């Protein structure tokens, strides 16, 4: 497996998704990742710490430059809980849970992120502004409503299928509702 290519691919995808989602400093990007799928194996069967490290480097390089925050989704053995920084958890009012992700329970990506993030914690639920799912790990439960698919140019990282989404506020109202700010304010009489 070409780790440099994986790092480059994820960096390109994160840059593109961050731009498509208009992520800004402090907003949250959720990452779901099966390193097994990246190396062409069945999800949960061939996790790789080396692949996780390459992915983390690529993600972190974009995150540092743009300033958004990341949350790394654990595998189903930890109920898809998420690894993030304590400061992010506290800023958003999330609740910490007591577990330390390891490759066999949490997944290689979450386990690696736990060792790399400053003052890492695990939380059960978040509402991220955007997400990247590498290897069909099902991140939808951690996205704000309403999730909107985005189509990055790269459709896979390594051998893993890739999907991504941004979110937008819910559209409410009826036939007279206005959604664009360019239309002058009209009364409701």
VEXVEXPA-554651 format. One record per atom (N, C-alpha, C): atom name; residue in one letter; x, z, y. Coordinates in Angstrom, 2 decimals, padded with zeros to 5 digits. Layout:
BEGIN
  atomo  residuo        u        w        v
     CA        A        X        Z        Y
...
//
This chain:
BEGIN
  atomo  residuo        u        w        v
      N        X   000.85   000.00  -001.18
     CA        X   000.00   000.00   000.00
      C        X   000.89   000.00   001.24
      N        X   000.60  -000.89   002.15
     CA        X   001.37  -001.03   003.39
      C        X   000.82  -000.04   004.42
      N        X   001.49   001.11   004.53
     CA        X   001.01   002.17   005.42
      C        X   001.05   001.76   006.89
      N        X   002.05   000.97   007.26
     CA        X   002.13   000.49   008.65
      C        X   000.93  -000.40   008.97
      N        X   000.51  -001.23   008.03
     CA        X  -000.65  -002.10   008.24
      C        X  -001.93  -001.27   008.36
      N        X  -002.05  -000.23   007.54
     CA        X  -003.23   000.64   007.62
      C        X  -003.29   001.34   008.98
      N        X  -002.16   001.84   009.42
     CA        X  -002.10   002.51   010.73
      C        X  -002.48   001.54   011.84
      N        X  -001.98   000.32   011.77
     CA        X  -002.29  -000.70   012.78
      C        X  -003.77  -001.07   012.74
      N        X  -004.31  -001.26   011.53
     CA        X  -005.72  -001.63   011.40
      C        X  -006.64  -000.56   011.99
      N        X  -006.38   000.71   011.65
     CA        X  -007.27   001.76   012.15
      C        X  -007.12   001.91   013.65
      N        X  -005.92   001.74   014.17
     CA        X  -005.72   001.81   015.62
      C        X  -006.55   000.72   016.31
      N        X  -006.50  -000.51   015.79
     CA        X  -007.28  -001.61   016.37
      C        X  -008.78  -001.32   016.32
      N        X  -009.26  -000.80   015.20
     CA        X  -010.68  -000.51   015.05
      C        X  -011.11   000.61   016.01
      N        X  -010.33   001.67   016.07
     CA        X  -010.68   002.79   016.95
      C        X  -010.67   002.34   018.41
      N        X  -009.70   001.54   018.80
     CA        X  -009.67   001.02   020.18
      C        X  -010.91   000.19   020.47
      N        X  -011.28  -000.68   019.54
     CA        X  -012.44  -001.55   019.75
      C        X  -013.74  -000.75   019.78
      N        X  -013.92   000.16   018.85
     CA        X  -015.14   000.97   018.81
      C        X  -015.23   001.86   020.04
      N        X  -014.11   002.44   020.45
     CA        X  -014.12   003.27   021.66
      C        X  -014.56   002.45   022.87
      N        X  -014.11   001.21   022.95
     CA        X  -014.51   000.34   024.06
      C        X  -015.98  -000.06   023.94
      N        X  -016.42  -000.47   022.75
     CA        X  -017.82  -000.88   022.55
      C        X  -018.78   000.28   022.79
      N        X  -018.35   001.49   022.46
     CA        X  -019.19   002.67   022.65
      C        X  -019.00   003.28   024.04
      N        X  -018.09   002.75   024.81
     CA        X  -017.76   003.28   026.15
      C        X  -017.45   004.77   026.08
      N        X  -016.65   005.17   025.05
     CA        X  -016.28   006.58   024.90
      C        X  -015.44   007.04   026.08
      N        X  -015.73   008.22   026.55
     CA        X  -014.98   008.80   027.66
      C        X  -014.39   010.13   027.23
      N        X  -013.55   010.67   028.06
     CA        X  -012.91   011.95   027.78
      C        X  -013.97   012.99   027.45
      N        X  -013.73   013.73   026.37
     CA        X  -014.61   014.80   025.97
      C        X  -015.73   014.39   025.02
      N        X  -016.05   013.10   024.95
     CA        X  -017.07   012.68   024.00
      C        X  -016.51   012.72   022.58
      N        X  -017.39   012.68   021.58
     CA        X  -016.99   012.89   020.19
      C        X  -017.09   011.60   019.40
      N        X  -016.03   011.31   018.64
     CA        X  -015.99   010.24   017.66
      C        X  -015.89   010.89   016.29
      N        X  -016.87   010.64   015.42
     CA        X  -016.81   011.17   014.06
      C        X  -016.15   010.11   013.17
      N        X  -015.25   010.58   012.32
     CA        X  -014.55   009.70   011.37
      C        X  -014.90   010.15   009.97
      N        X  -015.46   009.26   009.18
     CA        X  -015.65   009.48   007.76
      C        X  -014.69   008.56   007.04
      N        X  -013.98   009.05   006.05
     CA        X  -012.95   008.20   005.43
      C        X  -012.71   008.57   003.98
      N        X  -012.76   007.58   003.12
     CA        X  -012.32   007.72   001.74
      C        X  -010.97   007.03   001.61
      N        X  -009.91   007.82   001.47
     CA        X  -008.59   007.21   001.27
      C        X  -008.54   006.51  -000.09
      N        X  -009.35   006.96  -001.03
     CA        X  -009.44   006.27  -002.33
      C        X  -009.90   004.83  -002.14
      N        X  -010.94   004.65  -001.32
     CA        X  -011.46   003.30  -001.06
      C        X  -010.42   002.46  -000.32
      N        X  -009.67   003.08   000.59
     CA        X  -008.64   002.34   001.33
      C        X  -007.62   001.74   000.37
      N        X  -007.29   002.46  -000.71
     CA        X  -006.31   001.94  -001.67
      C        X  -006.97   001.12  -002.78
      N        X  -008.28   000.85  -002.65
     CA        X  -008.95  -000.03  -003.60
      C        X  -009.51   000.66  -004.83
      N        X  -009.65   001.96  -004.78
     CA        X  -010.20   002.72  -005.91
      C        X  -011.58   003.26  -005.55
      N        X  -012.26   003.81  -006.53
     CA        X  -013.60   004.37  -006.33
      C        X  -013.52   005.63  -005.47
      N        X  -014.47   005.79  -004.56
     CA        X  -014.50   006.94  -003.66
      C        X  -014.36   008.24  -004.45
      N        X  -013.45   009.10  -003.97
     CA        X  -013.24   010.41  -004.59
      C        X  -012.36   010.42  -005.82
      N        X  -011.78   009.30  -006.19
     CA        X  -011.02   009.24  -007.45
      C        X  -009.51   009.07  -007.29
      N        X  -009.03   008.71  -006.10
     CA        X  -007.60   008.43  -005.96
      C        X  -007.14   008.73  -004.54
      N        X  -007.51   009.88  -004.02
     CA        X  -007.16   010.26  -002.65
      C        X  -005.65   010.19  -002.42
      N        X  -005.29   009.89  -001.18
     CA        X  -003.88   009.72  -000.84
      C        X  -003.55   010.42   000.47
      N        X  -002.67   011.41   000.41
     CA        X  -002.22   012.09   001.61
      C        X  -001.40   011.15   002.50
      N        X  -000.65   010.21   001.89
     CA        X   000.14   009.27   002.67
      C        X  -000.77   008.35   003.48
      N        X  -001.84   007.87   002.86
     CA        X  -002.80   007.02   003.56
      C        X  -003.49   007.83   004.66
      N        X  -003.86   009.07   004.36
     CA        X  -004.49   009.93   005.36
      C        X  -003.57   010.11   006.57
      N        X  -002.29   010.31   006.33
     CA        X  -001.34   010.50   007.43
      C        X  -001.24   009.23   008.28
      N        X  -001.20   008.07   007.65
     CA        X  -001.14   006.80   008.40
      C        X  -002.41   006.61   009.22
      N        X  -003.56   006.88   008.64
     CA        X  -004.82   006.76   009.36
      C        X  -004.86   007.73   010.54
      N        X  -004.44   008.95   010.30
     CA        X  -004.45   009.97   011.36
      C        X  -003.57   009.53   012.53
      N        X  -002.38   009.01   012.24
     CA        X  -001.48   008.57   013.31
      C        X  -002.16   007.49   014.17
      N        X  -002.80   006.53   013.52
     CA        X  -003.46   005.46   014.26
      C        X  -004.62   005.96   015.10
      N        X  -005.45   006.84   014.52
     CA        X  -006.59   007.41   015.24
      C        X  -006.10   008.26   016.41
      N        X  -005.12   009.12   016.14
     CA        X  -004.63   010.05   017.14
      C        X  -004.00   009.33   018.34
      N        X  -003.33   008.22   018.08
     CA        X  -002.68   007.50   019.19
      C        X  -003.71   006.99   020.19
      N        X  -004.86   006.52   019.71
     CA        X  -005.92   006.04   020.60
      C        X  -006.62   007.23   021.25
      N        X  -006.88   008.25   020.47
     CA        X  -007.57   009.44   020.98
      C        X  -006.80   010.09   022.11
      N        X  -005.51   010.20   021.97
     CA        X  -004.68   010.79   023.03
      C        X  -004.74   010.00   024.33
      N        X  -004.73   008.68   024.18
     CA        X  -004.72   007.81   025.36
      C        X  -006.06   007.83   026.09
      N        X  -007.18   007.79   025.35
     CA        X  -008.50   007.70   025.98
      C        X  -009.06   009.10   026.30
      N        X  -008.78   010.07   025.45
     CA        X  -009.21   011.43   025.73
      C        X  -010.49   011.87   025.05
      N        X  -011.08   011.03   024.20
     CA        X  -012.24   011.48   023.44
      C        X  -011.78   012.48   022.38
      N        X  -012.72   013.20   021.81
     CA        X  -012.42   014.18   020.76
      C        X  -012.81   013.60   019.41
      N        X  -012.20   014.09   018.34
     CA        X  -012.51   013.60   017.00
      C        X  -013.01   014.74   016.12
      N        X  -013.85   014.35   015.17
     CA        X  -014.29   015.24   014.11
      C        X  -014.19   014.44   012.82
      N        X  -013.51   015.01   011.84
     CA        X  -013.27   014.32   010.58
      C        X  -014.22   014.89   009.52
      N        X  -015.03   014.02   008.95
     CA        X  -016.02   014.45   007.97
      C        X  -015.36   014.73   006.62
      N        X  -015.71   015.87   006.04
     CA        X  -015.28   016.21   004.69
      C        X  -016.14   015.45   003.67
      N        X  -015.74   015.51   002.42
     CA        X  -016.49   014.85   001.38
      C        X  -017.71   015.67   000.96
      N        X  -018.46   015.15   000.02
     CA        X  -019.70   015.80  -000.40
      C        X  -019.48   017.18  -001.01
      N        X  -018.30   017.47  -001.53
     CA        X  -018.03   018.78  -002.13
      C        X  -018.07   019.90  -001.09
      N        X  -017.89   019.54   000.18
     CA        X  -018.04   020.50   001.27
      C        X  -019.25   020.14   002.14
      N        X  -020.22   019.47   001.51
     CA        X  -021.48   019.12   002.17
      C        X  -021.30   018.30   003.43
      N        X  -020.24   017.51   003.46
     CA        X  -019.93   016.64   004.59
      C        X  -019.75   017.42   005.90
      N        X  -019.25   018.64   005.78
     CA        X  -018.88   019.42   006.96
      C        X  -017.78   018.67   007.70
      N        X  -017.39   019.16   008.87
     CA        X  -016.45   018.43   009.71
      C        X  -015.31   019.29   010.20
      N        X  -014.13   018.68   010.30
     CA        X  -012.94   019.32   010.84
      C        X  -012.78   018.87   012.28
      N        X  -012.61   019.83   013.17
     CA        X  -012.36   019.53   014.58
      C        X  -011.54   020.66   015.18
      N        X  -011.27   020.60   016.46
     CA        X  -010.52   021.66   017.14
      C        X  -011.46   022.79   017.54
      N        X  -010.95   024.00   017.52
     CA        X  -011.74   025.16   017.93
      C        X  -012.28   024.99   019.35
      N        X  -011.47   024.46   020.25
     CA        X  -011.92   024.28   021.64
      C        X  -013.11   023.33   021.72
      N        X  -013.14   022.31   020.89
     CA        X  -014.27   021.37   020.86
      C        X  -015.50   022.08   020.31
      N        X  -015.32   022.83   019.23
     CA        X  -016.42   023.59   018.65
      C        X  -017.05   024.52   019.68
      N        X  -016.20   025.25   020.38
     CA        X  -016.70   026.22   021.35
      C        X  -017.39   025.53   022.53
      N        X  -016.83   024.42   023.00
     CA        X  -017.43   023.69   024.13
      C        X  -018.83   023.20   023.79
      N        X  -019.05   022.82   022.53
     CA        X  -020.34   022.26   022.12
      C        X  -021.28   023.30   021.50
      N        X  -020.80   024.52   021.31
     CA        X  -021.65   025.56   020.75
      C        X  -021.92   025.40   019.26
      N        X  -021.01   024.73   018.56
     CA        X  -021.17   024.58   017.12
      C        X  -020.78   025.87   016.41
      N        X  -021.21   026.02   015.18
     CA        X  -020.92   027.23   014.41
      C        X  -019.86   026.94   013.36
      N        X  -018.83   027.76   013.35
     CA        X  -017.75   027.63   012.37
      C        X  -018.22   028.11   011.01
      N        X  -017.75   027.44   009.96
     CA        X  -017.98   027.88   008.58
      C        X  -016.63   028.22   007.96
      N        X  -016.65   029.03   006.92
     CA        X  -015.42   029.51   006.30
      C        X  -015.04   028.67   005.09
      N        X  -014.16   027.72   005.32
     CA        X  -013.62   026.91   004.24
      C        X  -012.39   026.19   004.79
      N        X  -011.46   025.92   003.92
     CA        X  -010.29   025.12   004.27
      C        X  -010.32   023.87   003.40
      N        X  -010.47   022.70   003.99
     CA        X  -010.50   021.48   003.19
      C        X  -009.16   021.22   002.51
      N        X  -009.24   020.81   001.27
     CA        X  -008.09   020.39   000.48
      C        X  -008.44   019.03  -000.12
      N        X  -007.47   018.25  -000.57
     CA        X  -007.79   016.92  -001.07
      C        X  -008.88   016.89  -002.15
      N        X  -008.92   017.88  -003.02
     CA        X  -009.91   017.87  -004.10
      C        X  -011.26   018.46  -003.70
      N        X  -011.35   019.07  -002.54
     CA        X  -012.62   019.60  -002.03
      C        X  -012.59   019.51  -000.52
      N        X  -013.01   018.39  -000.04
     CA        X  -012.96   018.10   001.39
      C        X  -012.47   016.68   001.63
      N        X  -011.54   016.27   000.78
     CA        X  -010.99   014.92   000.88
      C        X  -009.64   014.91   001.57
      N        X  -008.85   013.91   001.24
     CA        X  -007.49   013.81   001.78
      C        X  -007.47   013.68   003.30
      N        X  -008.41   012.91   003.87
     CA        X  -008.41   012.72   005.32
      C        X  -008.74   014.02   006.04
      N        X  -009.79   014.71   005.62
     CA        X  -010.17   015.98   006.26
      C        X  -009.09   017.02   006.06
      N        X  -008.51   017.06   004.86
     CA        X  -007.45   018.04   004.58
      C        X  -006.25   017.79   005.48
      N        X  -005.88   016.53   005.65
     CA        X  -004.75   016.21   006.53
      C        X  -005.07   016.56   007.98
      N        X  -006.27   016.20   008.42
     CA        X  -006.66   016.50   009.81
      C        X  -006.63   018.00   010.06
      N        X  -007.03   018.79   009.07
     CA        X  -007.04   020.25   009.23
      C        X  -005.63   020.77   009.50
      N        X  -004.62   020.13   008.92
     CA        X  -003.24   020.56   009.13
      C        X  -002.66   020.04   010.44
      N        X  -003.28   019.01   011.02
     CA        X  -002.72   018.36   012.21
      C        X  -003.38   018.77   013.52
      N        X  -004.67   019.04   013.49
     CA        X  -005.38   019.37   014.72
      C        X  -004.98   020.76   015.22
      N        X  -004.90   020.89   016.52
     CA        X  -004.58   022.18   017.13
      C        X  -005.72   023.16   016.88
      N        X  -005.43   024.30   016.25
     CA        X  -006.41   025.34   015.96
      C        X  -007.66   024.76   015.30
      N        X  -007.46   024.11   014.15
     CA        X  -008.54   023.43   013.44
      C        X  -009.56   024.41   012.88
      N        X  -010.81   023.97   012.90
     CA        X  -011.93   024.72   012.33
      C        X  -012.81   023.73   011.58
      N        X  -013.72   024.28   010.78
     CA        X  -014.71   023.45   010.08
      C        X  -016.09   023.88   010.57
      N        X  -016.93   022.89   010.88
     CA        X  -018.31   023.12   011.30
      C        X  -019.23   022.31   010.40
      N        X  -020.50   022.72   010.35
     CA        X  -021.43   022.03   009.46
      C        X  -022.09   020.81   010.07
      N        X  -022.46   020.90   011.35
     CA        X  -023.26   019.84   011.97
      C        X  -022.75   019.54   013.37
      N        X  -022.76   018.26   013.71
     CA        X  -022.46   017.84   015.08
      C        X  -023.40   016.70   015.44
      N        X  -023.35   016.28   016.67
     CA        X  -024.04   015.07   017.14
      C        X  -023.02   014.27   017.93
      N        X  -022.33   013.37   017.24
     CA        X  -021.27   012.58   017.86
      C        X  -021.83   011.41   018.66
      N        X  -021.04   010.96   019.61
     CA        X  -021.41   009.83   020.46
      C        X  -021.15   008.49   019.77
      N        X  -020.24   008.47   018.80
     CA        X  -019.91   007.25   018.07
      C        X  -019.27   007.65   016.75
      N        X  -019.18   006.69   015.84
     CA        X  -018.59   007.00   014.55
      C        X  -017.99   005.79   013.87
      N        X  -017.03   006.07   013.03
     CA        X  -016.40   005.04   012.19
      C        X  -016.43   005.55   010.77
      N        X  -016.95   004.73   009.88
     CA        X  -017.08   005.08   008.47
      C        X  -016.21   004.13   007.66
      N        X  -015.14   004.68   007.10
     CA        X  -014.17   003.90   006.33
      C        X  -014.40   004.21   004.86
      N        X  -015.00   003.27   004.13
     CA        X  -015.22   003.47   002.71
      C        X  -016.59   004.00   002.36
      N        X  -017.58   003.79   003.22
     CA        X  -018.98   004.14   002.92
      C        X  -019.17   005.61   002.59
      N        X  -018.72   006.48   003.49
     CA        X  -018.82   007.93   003.30
      C        X  -020.09   008.53   003.88
      N        X  -020.91   007.75   004.56
     CA        X  -022.21   008.17   005.09
      C        X  -022.09   009.19   006.22
      N        X  -021.76   008.71   007.40
     CA        X  -021.58   009.58   008.57
      C        X  -022.84   009.73   009.42
      N        X  -023.89   009.01   009.11
     CA        X  -025.07   008.94   009.97
      C        X  -025.66   010.29   010.34
      N        X  -025.56   011.28   009.46
     CA        X  -026.13   012.59   009.75
      C        X  -025.43   013.29   010.90
      N        X  -024.27   012.78   011.30
     CA        X  -023.49   013.42   012.37
      C        X  -023.48   012.63   013.67
      N        X  -024.38   011.67   013.79
     CA        X  -024.48   010.88   015.02
      C        X  -025.71   011.30   015.81
      N        X  -025.59   011.24   017.14
     CA        X  -026.75   011.48   018.00
      C        X  -027.80   010.41   017.72
      N        X  -029.05   010.73   018.03
     CA        X  -030.09   009.71   018.00
      C        X  -030.02   008.99   019.33
      N        X  -029.97   007.75   019.40
     CA        X  -030.25   006.73   018.43
      C        X  -028.93   006.03   018.10
      N        X  -028.64   005.85   016.81
     CA        X  -027.42   005.15   016.40
      C        X  -027.64   003.65   016.49
      N        X  -026.65   002.96   017.04
     CA        X  -026.68   001.51   017.19
      C        X  -025.44   000.95   016.51
      N        X  -025.61   000.08   015.50
     CA        X  -024.43  -000.48   014.84
      C        X  -023.56  -001.27   015.81
      N        X  -022.26  -001.15   015.65
     CA        X  -021.32  -002.01   016.36
      C        X  -020.51  -002.74   015.30
      N        X  -020.09  -003.93   015.62
     CA        X  -019.41  -004.78   014.67
      C        X  -017.97  -005.05   015.12
      N        X  -017.03  -004.16   014.73
     CA        X  -015.64  -004.44   015.10
      C        X  -015.14  -005.71   014.39
      N        X  -014.14  -006.34   014.97
     CA        X  -013.59  -007.57   014.41
      C        X  -013.09  -007.36   012.98
      N        X  -012.41  -006.23   012.75
     CA        X  -011.96  -005.91   011.39
      C        X  -013.13  -005.28   010.64
      N        X  -013.41  -005.76   009.45
     CA        X  -014.52  -005.25   008.66
      C        X  -014.07  -004.37   007.50
      N        X  -012.75  -004.20   007.40
     CA        X  -012.22  -003.28   006.39
      C        X  -010.87  -002.78   006.83
      N        X  -010.52  -001.61   006.27
     CA        X  -009.19  -001.04   006.46
      C        X  -008.63  -000.89   005.06
      N        X  -007.48  -001.51   004.84
     CA        X  -006.99  -001.59   003.47
      C        X  -008.05  -002.32   002.66
      N        X  -008.51  -001.70   001.58
     CA        X  -009.55  -002.28   000.74
      C        X  -010.93  -001.69   001.01
      N        X  -011.02  -000.77   001.98
     CA        X  -012.27  -000.05   002.23
      C        X  -013.17  -000.79   003.21
      N        X  -014.44  -000.87   002.86
     CA        X  -015.47  -001.41   003.75
      C        X  -015.57  -000.53   004.99
      N        X  -015.83  -001.14   006.13
     CA        X  -015.86  -000.42   007.39
      C        X  -017.18  -000.67   008.10
      N        X  -017.80   000.41   008.58
     CA        X  -018.95   000.30   009.46
      C        X  -018.70   001.21   010.65
      N        X  -019.39   000.93   011.75
     CA        X  -019.22   001.75   012.95
      C        X  -020.53   001.76   013.73
      N        X  -020.67   002.78   014.57
     CA        X  -021.88   002.89   015.39
      C        X  -021.55   003.57   016.70
      N        X  -022.37   003.28   017.69
     CA        X  -022.38   004.01   018.94
      C        X  -023.77   004.62   019.04
      N        X  -023.99   005.44   020.02
     CA        X  -025.32   005.99   020.19
      C        X  -025.82   005.71   021.60
      N        X  -027.11   005.84   021.79
     CA        X  -027.72   005.68   023.10
      C        X  -028.86   006.67   023.20
      N        X  -029.26   007.01   024.42
     CA        X  -030.43   007.89   024.57
      C        X  -031.68   007.21   024.00
      N        X  -032.64   008.00   023.54
     CA        X  -033.90   007.46   023.05
      C        X  -034.64   006.78   024.19
      N        X  -035.28   005.66   023.89
     CA        X  -036.15   005.01   024.85
      C        X  -037.53   005.64   024.68
      N        X  -038.06   006.19   025.74
     CA        X  -039.39   006.80   025.65
      C        X  -040.32   006.13   026.64
      N        X  -041.60   006.31   026.48
     CA        X  -042.57   005.73   027.39
      C        X  -043.40   004.69   026.70
      N        X  -044.04   003.90   027.47
     CA        X  -044.92   002.88   026.95
      C        X  -044.70   001.56   027.66
      N        X  -045.78   000.83   027.80
     CA        X  -045.71  -000.52   028.36
      C        X  -045.18  -000.53   029.79
      N        X  -045.39   000.55   030.55
     CA        X  -044.95   000.57   031.95
      C        X  -043.57   001.21   032.14
      N        X  -042.96   001.67   031.08
     CA        X  -041.66   002.33   031.17
      C        X  -040.57   001.36   031.62
      N        X  -039.63   001.87   032.37
     CA        X  -038.50   001.08   032.87
      C        X  -037.23   001.71   032.30
      N        X  -036.32   000.88   031.81
     CA        X  -035.11   001.38   031.17
      C        X  -033.84   001.02   031.92
      N        X  -033.92   000.06   032.82
     CA        X  -032.74  -000.37   033.58
      C        X  -032.75   000.29   034.94
      N        X  -031.62   000.81   035.39
     CA        X  -031.53   001.48   036.69
      C        X  -031.57   000.51   037.87
      N        X  -031.52  -000.78   037.63
     CA        X  -031.48  -001.76   038.72
      C        X  -032.88  -002.02   039.29
      N        X  -033.92  -001.60   038.64
     CA        X  -035.29  -001.83   039.12
      C        X  -035.66  -000.69   040.07
      N        X  -036.21  -001.00   041.24
     CA        X  -036.57   000.04   042.21
      C        X  -037.59   001.02   041.63
      N        X  -037.53   002.26   042.09
     CA        X  -038.45   003.31   041.66
      C        X  -039.87   002.94   042.09
      N        X  -040.80   002.99   041.15
     CA        X  -042.19   002.70   041.45
      C        X  -043.02   003.92   041.16
      N        X  -044.10   004.11   041.93
     CA        X  -044.95   005.28   041.72
      C        X  -045.85   005.08   040.52
      N        X  -046.39   006.18   040.02
     CA        X  -047.23   006.18   038.83
      C        X  -048.69   006.45   039.21
      N        X  -049.19   005.78   040.22
     CA        X  -050.57   006.07   040.64
      C        X  -051.54   005.05   040.09
//
